[in-house]
Structure formats: C-alpha cells, structure tokens
Amino acid sequence: MRNKATALALSTHPGPALAVTVIAIVLGIGVGLDPVRLLLLGLAVLANQVSVGLSNDWIDADRDRAVGRMDKPVAQGRISVGVVRNTAWAAAAASILLSLPLGLAATGAQALFIASAWSYNAGLKKTPLSVLPYIVSFGILPTLVTLSSSAPAVAAPWTFGVGALLGVGAHFANVLPDLDDDRATGVRGLPHRLGRRATSILGYLVLLLASLLEFVGTGGFEFALGVVGLTFNLLIAVVGIWITERPTRWHFRLIIVAAIVDVIVLAFAASRLIA
C-alpha cells in the first residue's frame, strides 16, 4: 500500500505542482487574503495541479512505456492507469469544491485553469497550439488569486501578460529535455516544430519580455526589484543566446532561473496586482 501511495504521489508531478501552489499562496499573501481564504486557495490550487499531473501520466501511459520513461510510475507498472485516472478526476472535483467558498468568480477561474491544462494533456500538446493552454492557465493565475479575496477584483492587465509569458517559458523549458522522446512517439507541439535552438532563444526572449512588463506594470524605476529583475533577465538572455549551441540542459536550467526571477518580482509586487 505504501509503495502504491508513493507511486501515486510521484505521478502528480510534485515539483511543478508544489511550485505553482507556492506561487499562488505567495501572491495571496501579497494581496492580503485572510488565513481561511489563503488556505482554501492553496488547497484548491494544489488539488488543481495534482489533477493536471495525474492526467498527464494517465493519458500518456502508453507513450511513456514506448520510450521507456523510467521516471513515470505508470510506465514502470508500479501503479495502474485506472487508479491514476480516477484520482485525477477526484482531484479536479476537489479543486472546484474547495474554490466554491471563495466565490463563483474564483471557482470559474479555477475551472478554466483546470480545463485549459487538461486540454494540453488531452491532445493540444501534439499540435502547433501546444502553447495555448499555458498562456491561458498561467495568464489567469494572478486573477484567480485576486478573485479569491473577500472583495473580488480582476488583476491589473499587465499581470495577464506576465502570467501568459511565464506560461510560454514554462512550456518551452518543460519540453526541451524531452524533444527527442516526444518526436519518437508522434508529439509535434510548437517547440518541436521550432526546433531546439529556436525554442531556447524564444524561451529567453519571452521571459525577458515578462520582466519588461513587470518593470512597466510596477511603476518603472519606482520599484527597485523590477529594475533588478529586468537587468538580471537581460543578462540571462544575452548569455543564453550566446551559448545557444550548448546542450539542452544548459538552456533548460537558464530558462528556469529566468522564470524564477520573474516569479520573485511578481511575488514582491503582489500588492500592485489589483487594477
């Protein structure tokens, strides 16, 4: 039983799930959510991300076995597809139920986030529109947080752009290490069509653009951390493009660092999220 529980936990993609949950909680603290609403938001987003990770391993089970993905418990036979599928649906339902006390607007945003993310796993990942679910889900994350307040409000327009660009960067970084395995099983998303070099370069540029939006949206030189973030990501973009022929792992790491910088700036600017 313990081994199956461990396998199920690993199938949730715990790293990304926890990262997105932490971002939502930090933004919630920044906009002043009371403890109960903050707890509900955190649990709802965690359940949301658990459902997304599980749906990925359930839907991709045959493909993961075909390419020998030994990091996937389903592909290893450590847990059944049925258990992963049923838990994915249960987690999605839990996310919606946990969102209801936060209001209908927050619940609707949560449902849109989940539906968008699941659409990627369900088939969009194989098309030129593979980036669209990331744009939608990450784009509405700041507004999901602000709508969870006792006085619901739509986030400032610039936050949609920052979230969407972070989503594009996350998509590109996530796909880079798996380009060859994906191609071998017929996955031809946008990064696969662009190729490794173009995907790496665009990953740096979209996150630099996110930094620029944060700089402008937070008041320019009035917000020192926005200036630091923009400067740092400009340096990362220059270095990344300069070493563009280096192995994929270099670019994966640098793009992740650039994304973390943007998230830190967004977190500290949380009080400025509301339009």
Buried (B, 14 or more C-beta within 10 A) or exposed (E): EEEEEEBBBBBBBEEBBBBBBBBBBBBBBBBBBEEEBBBBBBBBBBBBBBBBBBBBBBBBBEBBBBBEBEEBBBBBEBBBEEBBBEBBEBBBEBBBEBBEEBBEBBBBBBBBBBBBBBBBBBEBBBBEBBBBBBBBBBBBBBBBBBBBBEEBBBBBEBBBBBBBBBBBBBBBBBBBEBBEBBEEBEBBBBBBEBEBEBBBBBBBBBBBBBBBBBBEBBEEEEBEBBBBBBEBBBEBBEEBBEEBEEEBEBBBEBBBBBBEBBBBBBBBBBEBBBE
